[in-house]
Amino acid sequence: MDLVKKASRRILIYRLIKWLLVFILTWFYYISFKWNNLYFATLMLILFAYCVAGIVSLILHFFIYAFTSPLLLKGDPEIIKNGIPPNIKVFFFRPIFAKTTYEMETLLTNMRKDILNTLEDNRGNLKFIVIDNTRDLHVREWTRNEIKKLQKEFGEKTVFYFHRNHTCDFFKKVGIYHDALMLLYEGKTKPYNYQDKIWENWTKGTRNPEIPIWDEILGDVRALGLKGSVSDILNGREIEVDKNERIKIAIISDADNYWPKGEVRKLVAKIVHPENKDFIIWQPSIELTNPEEDRFIQLCSWARRMYEFDPVAKWRLFVFSPFYGKGAMQVEGYVREIVKTEWLHPGKSASHDFQEALKAWTVLCEDVYIYEKSFSNKLAELMRVVQWDWGDLETVRRFLFKKFEPGRKTHLFVLLRRLIGIPVYELWLIGMILAWELHRRKIYSLMVLEKPYVLIPLFIGIPLISIIIPKFIAPWVVKKKGKLYQDPLMNINKSWLRIIKEGIIETFVSNLIHKLDLIYRPPAQVKNFLAQIRNRPFVWKTGAMGELETAKMRLWDFYRALKLSTFIGIILLLACIFKIFSGIICFVLSIYIASFLFGPLAIYLTTKPVRK
């Protein structure tokens, strides 16, 4: 952890520069007006400072990325060259609660890619395990048949299927992963953790220490280091684990992830290096498998190139990375820090991945990457983001006011900004419009513009810089600096003309579709908050389900699903036509009116395939 200690001076300098810039911008905003109401002035200055702080952070992160070298953790070169030694047991886990065969097919297709890309030559130390909560009998039977096909192809000592008893159906994907780890690491066949009375309201009888966890297993469990039979496990008999053969590294993936050839070797080489023994969770870089499947995904792939400097810069600054739910764990440390301490609250950990990173130190691998699939349309993304907001709200409510290291604390404030950033901006914008219109109509003067020569450059410069740097300069810097891995689907060697073209298109279209967040996310967040304080359970919907629900929507379907924003857009347009608002206010509102009226159309058009 010496790297973390050495970062303290850099972090102090970064914070001083950041808040100095925020103060200067807020001061310019303050002196632009004559404020006639102290309370209103205080509120508006706080809101403005909060809004610009996010932009200042982003710009500083760009300069950190541009003028620093990669922060790479050491790895064993012999493993990278010759493969993972037989004594290092690496188990690939894919937890799932599938409701359709489509979801399970996606998982198994990508697991097969993992096997083909990572399996070493008859070393027997890489295992691929599906851990399943599925209740649908048809899905389960279909899965069973597909698993047997994979076992026929790769062997029963390589491919495994574990199905959890429904009476032990606790904590969904997190719970089943913990149960699988405790079986494979310590031989626990019955519920081990979360048995104290403080958890009774959430466990609801699912952690009965007398009931076996698993009701179906496919595969030769002796190859997993277990000194027992499938029958022993299913009947809840405690079994011994061969410490020389048991799991050392766990690779966890979602259904849509898979590892390119050679990447797992690089990751394992880092995890086992003696200098990295204190690091528990390993987050790889993430690339898209389908960057040009449709226009929306193409826009997302461009945006990733534009903003990928941000998490890298924060990693180099804080020597810490949030965990995004796909990566690797050093099992001994993970069991000690997370599983046995019962760190994750079963009723307040929808965003369990970052909560894990708050306890077990997490690092980013700039030179290792994993593939994932992106959302195919904005509506599917919006549905999923609302669920992420639920988890972020739980995390913020539990941990924001607790003491953490700078990297962890900073990401908690990032989550807070995701939750309140839009409402704060909306409140500031409404305050500006209200004050302007009250003064124009000579009803009440909250503030009076005194120095337009200060305000106009400020209001033009801040948005302009926040667009130009990430969307036009950052892709060029990424091109010049290069990437630390070669992804055949990644195109960073773009001409200036192409960078400019993509930046203009992405800016225009993203404003049309992402401004809809202003309408739909705040009410959803209020709904999430009310549900949480009433202790309502979290209902998880997989990304695949969201894709299925929105896959064949027509233009009218998008307008019907997003009718509230369309209605608000019409009201604002009429207010401008009938001169309820002044010309300058209508000019400011024009980008929002365009989004509310034409956003559903833009979403529909971006579902179309990319023209080759």
Buried (B, 14 or more C-beta within 10 A) or exposed (E): EEBBEEBEEBBEEBEEEBEEBBEEBBEBBBEBBEBBBEEBBEBBBEBBBBBBBBBBBBBBBBBBBBEEEEBEBEBBEEBBEEBBBEEBBBBBBBBBBBBBBBBBBBBBEBBBBBBEBBBBEEEBBBBBBBBBBBEBEEBBEBBBEBBBEBBEEBBBBBBBBBBBBEEBBBBBBBBBBBBBBBBBBBBBBBBBBBEEEEBEEBBEEBBEEEBBBBBBBBBBBBBBBBEBBBEBBBEBBEBEBEEEBBBBBBBBBBBBBBBBEBBBBBBBBBBBBEEBEEBBBBBBBBBBBBBBBBBBBBBBBBBBBBBBBBBBBBBBBBBBBBBBBBBBBBBBBBBEBBBBEBBBBBBBBBBBBBBBBBBBBBBBBBBBBBBBBBBBBBBBBBBBBBBEBBBBBBBBBBBEEEEBBBBBBBBBBBBBBBBBBBBBBBBBBEBBBEBBBBBEEEEEBBBEBEEEEBBEEBBEEBEEBBBEBBBBBBBBBBBEBEBBBEBEEBBBEBEEEEBBEBBEBBBEBBBBBBBBBBBBBBEBBEBBBEBBEEEEEBEEEBBBBBBBBBEEBEEEBBBEBBEEBBEBBEEBBEBBEEEEBBEEBBEBBEEBBBBBBBBBBBBBBBBEEEEE
